[in-house]
Amino acid sequence: MKLEPRDAAWVYLEQANTPLLSIAMYVFDTSTDPRGSMTPDEVRAFVAERVQTVDVFTRRLQRVPFDLDHPSWVEDHDFDVDNHLAVTDARGGGWREFRRIASEFVGSGLDLQRPPWEMRVVTGLADIDGVADASAVLLKFHHSVGDGTVTLEMTRRLFAAEVDPRLISVPQTPPGPRSVRQALPTVSRQLRAFVRGIRHVSAAGKEVKAAVDSGDVRVPPRTRPATRFNRTVGPARVFDAASFLLDDVREIRAAAGDVTVNDVALTVVAGALRDYLREVGEEPAESLGAKVPMSIRSLGQLESANQLTVLQVDLRTDIADPLARLRAIHDSAAAERDRKQRSEVLRSESLVDVTPGFVVRPISWIAARLPTPSETVPYFNVGTTNVARGGEDLWLRDAHAVSTYGAAALSERQGLTHAVHSLGNTLTISVLTDPDMMADPDHYVALLRAQFDSLAAALGASTSTV
């Protein structure tokens, strides 16, 4: 089947130092498995059996020369699970060893000549997330496979308590062209659709402007002051995370009134970012902004595996008081959600749905080489994602999942991201950055925890140590 344009765009826009990945991590309590830690052969057998029940795991991308049409998903007749799976023995290492392995794992891209996913299973972890004997699963997909909703569904299939032998397959559509000769007849059609799309987007843009001028729509700032995290991103990565009890987060939310769990997480991130930049003497006077993906599945307008829009949330790092910052962030996020669900705004951002690959590639190549101001960055400084991963009903054989982490991909001039995930009664804020931008992520994580406690204290809410 041929990729939808929004899914194909992730293939076209990838750069060498910024692979566009969706990454999930799970810690399993091995003490609940009477057979103990799995051997490498047992891990391989477990994974090999389950990936055969989801066809995404055995498909690869078939590119069209010169990107004259979008790629297609085709069956990989040479599929070998050993090309995608590695098992590492942590030999009794704890959080420090897990963090080292995770930093290495998230820093490497994927071979798009093969099914675009990889898994690393880490056995022999000790004293991690309150578990004396644990194993961890680190799983990465290329973003063309789908957004967090899609990859979570596949992950839950992999780690269900029982194997479901029924094959899960996406709706089958005819594959696209595979050669220049087959693709050339489609070029004129794609260009006509692109021109029509430009007209439609332009008309929608005028509607958006009218809504802004009338005060019905609030538009966030177009630029933000650049920070150390808004330079060119290198190839290395460092990962760390802070964990909180979800009950504590809900208590803060209830005490604050009309706010969301994500508002609380963004407020904690904003406070830690403010403190960190102030400590290194780089605190900007103006507020910083965050890129926050939002699902638009409920609107039912798309068929792509990636159904996201991006909110531009004001982090209000210019506000010292955590409670005032929470309320300001809530107002910004609510206004952005309202804006991004308006039909004229969605139509004004729909050019990606009709832009040919052979147009996307040169535009992105040129854009990456244009001079950019060093004092400002467009729209946002950092990235933050949020995916709830449900209850503790994921299993690695007879070991149940006790916690989850993630990593949101870095992009050019955005070298700090936060992945907010929950599993059971634990919420984690995972941090991914370039070590040249932040050499001490453990200190940043300590600032996240301190900000959480400060916000709770400001509201008179109690917190517990995770």
C-alpha positions in Angstrom: 0.0 0.0 0.0 1.2 3.5 -0.7 1.9 5.8 2.2 -0.4 8.7 2.9 1.3 12.1 2.3 1.6 12.9 6.0 3.3 9.6 6.7 5.6 9.9 3.7 6.7 13.4 4.9 8.5 11.8 7.8 10.7 10.0 5.3 11.5 13.1 3.2 12.3 15.3 6.2 14.7 13.1 8.1 18.2 14.4 8.5 21.4 12.5 9.4 21.6 13.9 13.0 17.9 14.0 13.6 16.3 10.6 12.9 12.5 10.9 13.1 11.7 8.2 15.6 9.0 7.2 18.0 10.5 5.5 21.1 8.9 3.7 24.0 10.6 2.0 26.9 9.1 -0.4 29.5 10.5 -1.8 32.7 9.2 -5.3 33.7 9.4 -6.9 37.1 11.2 -10.2 36.5 10.6 -11.4 40.0 7.0 -12.1 39.0 8.2 -14.6 36.4 8.9 -18.0 38.2 11.4 -18.8 35.5 13.4 -15.6 36.1 15.1 -13.6 33.5 14.8 -14.7 29.9 17.8 -16.0 28.0 18.7 -14.4 24.6 17.2 -17.4 22.8 14.0 -17.1 24.9 13.7 -13.4 24.1 14.2 -14.1 20.4 11.5 -16.8 20.4 9.1 -14.5 22.3 9.5 -11.6 19.9 9.7 -13.7 16.7 6.3 -15.3 17.5 4.6 -12.0 18.3 5.8 -9.8 15.5 4.3 -12.3 13.0 0.8 -11.3 14.2 1.2 -7.6 13.2 2.1 -7.0 9.6 3.7 -3.6 10.3 6.7 -5.5 11.7 7.5 -7.3 8.5 7.0 -4.5 6.0 9.6 -2.3 4.5 9.5 1.0 2.5 9.7 0.8 -1.2 11.0 4.2 -2.4 10.3 5.6 -5.9 13.4 7.0 -7.7 13.7 10.8 -7.3 10.6 10.6 -5.0 8.4 11.0 -8.1 5.6 9.4 -6.0 5.2 8.5 -2.4 6.8 5.3 -1.1 4.8 2.1 -0.6 4.8 -0.5 2.2 5.7 -3.9 0.8 6.4 -7.2 2.3 10.0 -7.9 3.3 10.7 -11.4 1.9 14.1 -11.3 3.6 12.7 -10.4 7.0 14.9 -11.7 9.9 14.0 -10.8 13.5 17.8 -10.9 14.3 18.2 -7.7 12.2 15.9 -5.8 14.5 16.5 -7.4 18.0 19.4 -7.2 20.4 19.6 -8.5 24.0 21.9 -6.9 26.5 22.8 -8.2 30.0 23.1 -5.3 32.4 24.9 -7.6 34.9 23.2 -6.1 38.0 23.5 -2.5 36.8 20.8 -0.1 37.9 19.4 3.2 36.7 22.8 4.5 35.6 23.4 1.5 33.3 19.8 1.7 32.0 20.3 5.4 31.2 23.5 4.7 29.4 22.0 2.0 27.2 18.9 4.1 26.5 21.1 7.1 25.5 22.9 4.9 23.0 19.7 3.3 21.7 17.8 6.6 21.0 20.8 8.2 19.3 21.0 5.8 16.3 18.6 5.9 13.3 17.0 3.1 11.4 17.9 1.3 8.2 14.9 2.2 5.9 15.9 -0.6 3.6 14.4 -3.0 6.3 11.2 -2.8 8.3 11.7 0.4 10.2 11.8 -0.8 13.8 14.3 -2.0 16.4 14.1 -3.5 19.8 16.6 -3.9 22.6 15.8 -6.1 25.6 17.9 -5.4 28.7 18.1 -8.2 31.3 19.8 -8.3 34.7 18.8 -4.8 35.9 18.9 -4.4 39.7 17.1 -1.9 41.9 15.3 0.1 39.3 11.9 1.6 39.7 11.5 -0.2 43.0 12.2 -3.6 41.5 15.1 -5.6 42.7 15.3 -7.8 39.5 14.0 -6.3 36.3 14.2 -6.4 32.5 13.6 -3.5 30.2 12.3 -3.3 26.6 13.4 -0.4 24.4 11.4 -0.1 21.2 11.8 2.3 18.3 9.8 2.9 15.2 10.3 5.3 12.3 7.6 8.0 12.5 6.4 7.0 9.0 4.9 3.9 10.7 2.5 6.0 12.7 2.1 8.4 15.7 1.9 7.4 19.3 -1.6 6.0 19.1 -0.6 3.6 16.3 2.7 2.5 17.8 1.1 2.0 21.3 -1.5 -0.3 19.8 1.2 -2.4 18.2 3.2 -2.4 21.4 0.2 -3.6 23.4 -0.2 -6.4 20.9 3.4 -7.5 21.4 3.2 -7.5 25.2 -0.3 -8.9 25.7 -0.6 -11.6 28.3 -1.6 -14.1 25.6 -0.6 -14.3 22.0 -3.4 -13.4 19.7 -2.8 -15.5 16.5 -5.0 -13.3 14.4 -3.0 -11.2 12.0 -3.5 -7.5 12.5 -3.3 -5.8 9.1 -3.9 -2.3 7.9 -6.5 -1.8 5.1 -4.9 -2.9 1.9 -4.7 -0.5 -1.0 -2.8 -0.8 -4.3 0.9 -0.1 -4.0 2.3 3.0 -5.7 4.7 3.0 -8.6 8.1 1.5 -8.1 10.0 2.9 -11.2 10.5 6.2 -13.0 8.6 4.8 -16.0 5.6 4.0 -13.8 5.8 7.2 -11.8 6.1 9.7 -14.6 2.4 9.6 -15.7 1.5 10.6 -12.1 3.7 13.7 -12.0 1.3 16.1 -13.8 -1.6 14.9 -11.6 0.4 15.5 -8.5 1.4 19.0 -9.6 -2.2 20.0 -10.5 -3.3 18.8 -7.0 -0.4 20.8 -5.5 -1.5 24.0 -7.3 -5.1 23.5 -6.2 -3.9 22.9 -2.7 -2.0 26.1 -2.6 -5.1 28.0 -3.6 -7.2 26.2 -0.9 -4.6 26.9 1.7 -4.3 30.5 0.7 -8.1 30.9 0.9 -8.2 29.3 4.3 -5.3 31.5 5.5 -7.5 34.6 4.7 -10.3 33.1 6.8 -7.8 32.6 9.7 -6.6 36.1 9.4 -10.2 37.4 9.6 -10.8 35.3 12.7 -7.6 36.7 14.3 -8.5 40.3 13.4 -12.0 39.8 14.9 -10.5 38.4 18.1 -12.0 35.0 17.7 -8.6 33.3 17.4 -5.5 34.0 19.4 -2.2 33.4 17.6 1.0 32.6 19.5 4.2 34.5 18.9 6.0 33.6 15.6 9.5 33.8 17.2 11.0 32.9 20.6 14.4 34.0 22.0 17.0 31.3 21.1 18.7 29.4 23.9 21.5 26.9 24.1 19.1 24.2 23.0 18.4 26.0 19.7 21.7 25.4 18.0 22.6 22.8 15.5 22.0 19.3 16.9 24.9 16.8 16.9 24.7 13.0 16.7 25.0 12.1 20.4 22.1 11.9 22.8 21.7 11.7 26.6 18.6 10.4 28.3 17.2 10.7 31.8 13.8 10.8 33.5 11.9 11.9 36.6 9.0 9.8 37.9 5.9 11.0 39.9 2.9 9.3 41.3 -0.1 9.9 39.1 -2.3 10.2 42.2 -0.1 13.2 43.2 -0.5 14.8 39.8 -4.2 14.4 40.0 -4.3 15.9 43.5 -2.4 19.0 42.1 -4.8 19.2 39.2 -7.8 19.0 41.5 -6.4 21.6 43.8 -5.7 24.0 40.9 -9.2 23.7 39.4 -9.7 23.8 35.6 -6.4 22.4 34.5 -5.2 19.2 32.8 -2.5 16.6 33.7 -0.6 17.9 30.7 -0.8 21.5 32.0 0.8 20.3 35.2 3.6 18.5 33.3 4.3 21.6 31.1 4.4 23.8 34.2 7.0 21.5 35.8 9.0 21.5 32.6 8.8 25.3 32.2 10.0 25.8 35.8 13.0 23.4 35.4 13.9 25.0 32.1 13.7 28.5 33.7 15.9 27.4 36.6 18.5 25.6 34.5 19.0 28.5 32.1 19.2 31.0 35.0 21.9 28.8 36.7 24.0 28.9 33.5 23.4 32.6 33.2 21.2 32.4 30.1 17.7 33.0 31.3 15.8 35.0 28.6 13.6 37.9 29.6 10.8 36.8 27.2 8.9 33.5 27.6 9.9 30.4 25.8 7.6 28.1 23.9 6.9 24.4 23.6 5.9 22.2 20.6 3.1 19.9 21.8 1.6 17.4 19.4 -2.1 16.9 19.6 -4.1 14.1 18.1 -6.8 15.1 15.6 -8.2 11.6 15.2 -11.5 12.6 16.8 -12.1 15.0 13.9 -12.2 12.1 11.5 -10.7 14.0 8.5 -7.6 11.9 7.8 -6.7 8.3 6.9 -3.0 8.6 7.6 -1.2 6.7 10.4 0.1 10.1 11.7 -2.9 12.2 12.7 -1.3 15.0 14.6 -1.3 18.8 14.7 1.2 20.8 16.6 0.3 23.2 19.4 2.5 26.2 20.1 2.2 26.5 23.9 3.6 29.5 25.8 5.6 28.1 28.7 5.6 31.4 30.5 9.1 30.9 31.7 9.0 34.7 32.5 6.7 33.9 35.5 8.4 32.9 38.7 5.4 31.8 40.7 4.5 28.2 39.8 0.8 28.5 40.4 0.5 31.7 38.2 2.6 29.9 35.6 0.3 26.9 35.7 -2.8 29.0 35.1 -1.0 31.0 32.3 0.1 27.7 30.6 -3.4 26.3 30.9 -4.8 29.4 29.2 -2.2 29.2 26.4 -2.8 25.4 25.8 -6.6 25.8 25.8 -6.5 28.6 23.3 -4.2 26.6 21.1 -6.4 23.5 21.3 -9.4 25.7 20.3 -7.4 27.3 17.4 -6.1 24.0 16.0 -9.6 22.4 15.9 -11.1 25.2 13.8 -11.8 24.0 10.3 -10.2 27.0 8.6 -7.0 26.5 10.6 -6.8 22.8 9.7 -7.4 23.7 6.0 -4.6 26.4 6.2 -2.2 23.6 7.3 -3.3 21.0 4.8 -0.7 21.6 2.1 1.3 18.6 3.3 -1.6 16.4 2.1 -1.0 17.4 -1.6 2.7 18.2 -1.7 4.7 15.8 -3.9 7.8 14.2 -2.5 9.9 15.6 -5.3 8.8 19.1 -4.1 9.3 18.4 -0.3 12.8 17.2 -0.7 14.4 20.2 -2.4 12.4 22.6 -0.3 13.7 21.0 2.9 17.2 20.8 1.5 17.2 24.5 0.7 15.5 25.5 4.0 18.2 23.6 6.0 20.9 25.7 4.3 19.3 29.1 4.5 20.9 31.5 7.1 18.9 31.6 10.3 19.0 34.3 13.0 21.0 33.2 16.0 19.0 35.4 18.4 15.5 33.9 17.8 14.0 30.5 16.8 10.6 30.1 15.0 7.5 29.3 17.2 9.0 27.1 20.0 12.2 26.2 21.8 11.6 22.7 23.1 9.4 19.7 22.4 7.0 17.9 24.7 4.8 14.8 23.9 2.2 13.2 26.0 0.8 9.6 25.6 -1.1 7.7 28.3 -0.1 4.0 28.1 -2.8 2.6 30.3 -2.6 0.2 33.2 0.0 -2.3 34.1 -1.3 -5.0 31.7 1.8 -5.4 29.6 3.8 -8.6 30.0 7.3 -9.9 29.0 6.4 -13.6 29.4 5.3 -13.7 33.1 7.0 -10.4 34.1 4.5 -7.5 34.3 5.3 -3.9 33.3 5.8 -1.5 36.2 6.9 1.7 34.5 7.4 3.3 31.2 9.6 6.0 29.6 9.9 7.5 26.1 11.9 9.8 23.9 10.6 12.5 21.7 12.9 13.0 18.6 15.2 16.0 18.5 15.0 18.2 15.4 17.2 20.8 13.9 17.7 23.7 16.3 15.5 22.0 18.9 17.9 20.0 21.1 15.8 19.3 24.1 12.6 17.3 24.3 10.3 15.9 27.0 8.2 12.7 26.7 5.4 12.6 29.2 4.0 9.1 29.7 2.0 7.3 32.3 1.6 3.6 33.2 -0.6 2.5 36.1 -0.1 5.0 38.9 3.3 6.4 37.6 3.8 9.4 35.4 7.3 10.0 33.9 8.9 13.0 32.3 11.7 11.6 30.1 14.3 14.0 28.9 16.3 13.7 25.7 19.0 16.2 24.7 22.4 16.7 23.0 25.2 16.3 25.6 26.9 19.4 24.1 23.9 21.4 25.1 23.3 19.7 28.5 26.1 17.7 30.0 24.2 17.2 33.3 20.8 15.8 32.6 20.6 14.4 36.1 20.7 17.9 37.5 17.9 18.9 35.1 15.9 16.0 36.4 16.5 17.1 39.9 15.1 20.5 38.9 12.0 18.8 37.5 11.4 17.1 40.8 11.9 20.4 42.7 9.5 22.2 40.5 6.9 19.5 41.1 7.3 19.8 44.8 7.1 23.7 44.6 3.9 23.5 42.6 2.3 21.1 45.0 3.3 23.2 48.0 1.8 26.3 46.3 -1.5 24.5 46.1 -1.3 22.8 49.5 -1.2 19.4 47.8 0.8 16.5 49.3 3.4 14.5 47.3 5.1 11.2 47.7 8.6 10.0 46.8 8.7 7.6 43.8 
